[in-house]
């Protein structure tokens, strides 16, 4: 009986530790959000790569909880607006932050 109580307590402690470890906070993503953000980042980079007027090497893409941040140095203001438009068109993007600068 003592062994069963110890095992039950251990399983409950592991469960709650795992549950807490996977939870999201304001400054940290959960595992599921991290995977979703990775998919969004890849989709935005692919959209930029498929746009002939943009150079994917000029634009850095980072995603946190659905918010995409675009940064880097681009050749024109048209490139900035095109990159923003493409990022907003990706499924799962909740907001786009522009930190791109003109060369």
C-alpha positions as CSV (number, residue, x, y, z in Angstrom):
1,X,0.0,0.0,0.0
2,X,2.8,2.4,0.9
3,X,4.5,1.6,-2.5
4,X,1.2,2.4,-4.3
5,X,0.9,5.8,-2.5
6,X,4.5,6.7,-3.3
7,X,4.0,5.8,-7.0
8,X,0.8,7.8,-7.3
9,X,2.4,10.8,-5.7
10,X,5.4,10.5,-8.1
11,X,3.2,10.2,-11.2
12,X,1.1,13.2,-10.1
13,X,4.2,15.3,-9.5
14,X,5.7,14.4,-12.9
15,X,2.3,15.2,-14.5
16,X,2.1,18.7,-13.0
17,X,5.8,19.4,-13.6
18,X,5.3,18.5,-17.3
19,X,2.1,20.5,-17.6
20,X,3.8,23.6,-16.1
21,X,6.9,23.2,-18.2
22,X,4.8,23.3,-21.4
23,X,2.7,26.3,-20.4
24,X,3.1,29.6,-22.2
25,X,4.1,32.8,-20.4
26,X,4.2,36.4,-21.7
27,X,7.9,36.1,-22.7
28,X,8.1,32.4,-23.4
29,X,6.2,30.2,-26.0
30,X,4.7,26.8,-25.3
31,X,6.0,23.9,-27.4
32,X,3.0,24.1,-29.7
33,X,3.4,27.8,-30.2
34,X,7.0,27.3,-31.1
35,X,6.2,24.8,-33.8
36,X,3.4,27.1,-35.1
37,X,5.8,30.0,-35.2
38,X,8.4,28.0,-37.0
39,X,5.9,27.1,-39.7
40,X,4.9,30.7,-40.0
41,X,8.5,31.9,-40.3
42,X,9.1,29.3,-43.0
43,X,6.0,30.3,-45.0
44,X,6.9,34.0,-44.8
45,X,10.5,33.2,-46.0
46,X,9.1,31.1,-48.9
47,X,6.7,33.9,-49.9
48,X,9.7,36.4,-49.9
49,X,11.8,33.9,-51.9
50,X,9.1,33.5,-54.5
51,X,8.8,37.3,-55.0
52,X,11.2,38.3,-57.8
53,X,11.6,41.9,-56.6
54,X,12.8,40.8,-53.2
55,X,16.0,39.3,-52.0
56,X,15.5,36.8,-49.2
57,X,19.1,37.4,-48.0
58,X,18.2,41.0,-47.2
59,X,15.2,40.3,-45.0
60,X,15.3,38.5,-41.7
61,X,12.1,36.9,-40.4
62,X,11.4,36.1,-36.8
63,X,8.0,35.0,-35.3
64,X,6.8,35.0,-31.7
65,X,3.3,34.0,-30.9
66,X,2.0,34.8,-34.4
67,X,3.7,38.2,-34.6
68,X,6.2,38.4,-37.5
69,X,9.1,40.8,-37.2
70,X,10.8,41.7,-40.5
71,X,14.3,43.3,-40.3
72,X,17.2,44.0,-42.6
73,X,18.3,46.5,-45.2
74,X,16.4,46.6,-48.5
75,X,16.8,48.7,-51.6
76,X,13.5,50.6,-51.8
77,X,10.3,51.5,-49.9
78,X,8.4,49.3,-52.4
79,X,10.4,46.3,-51.2
80,X,9.3,47.1,-47.6
81,X,5.6,47.3,-48.5
82,X,5.8,44.2,-50.6
83,X,7.5,42.2,-47.8
84,X,4.9,43.4,-45.3
85,X,2.0,42.6,-47.6
86,X,3.4,39.1,-48.2
87,X,3.9,38.5,-44.5
88,X,0.3,39.6,-43.7
89,X,-0.9,37.1,-46.3
90,X,0.5,34.1,-44.6
91,X,-1.9,32.0,-42.6
92,X,-1.5,32.3,-38.8
93,X,0.1,35.7,-38.8
94,X,-1.6,38.0,-36.3
95,X,0.6,41.1,-36.7
96,X,3.7,42.3,-38.6
97,X,6.4,44.5,-37.1
98,X,8.5,46.4,-39.6
99,X,12.2,46.9,-38.6
100,X,13.4,47.1,-42.2
101,X,15.6,50.0,-43.3
102,X,16.6,51.4,-46.6
103,X,20.2,50.9,-47.8
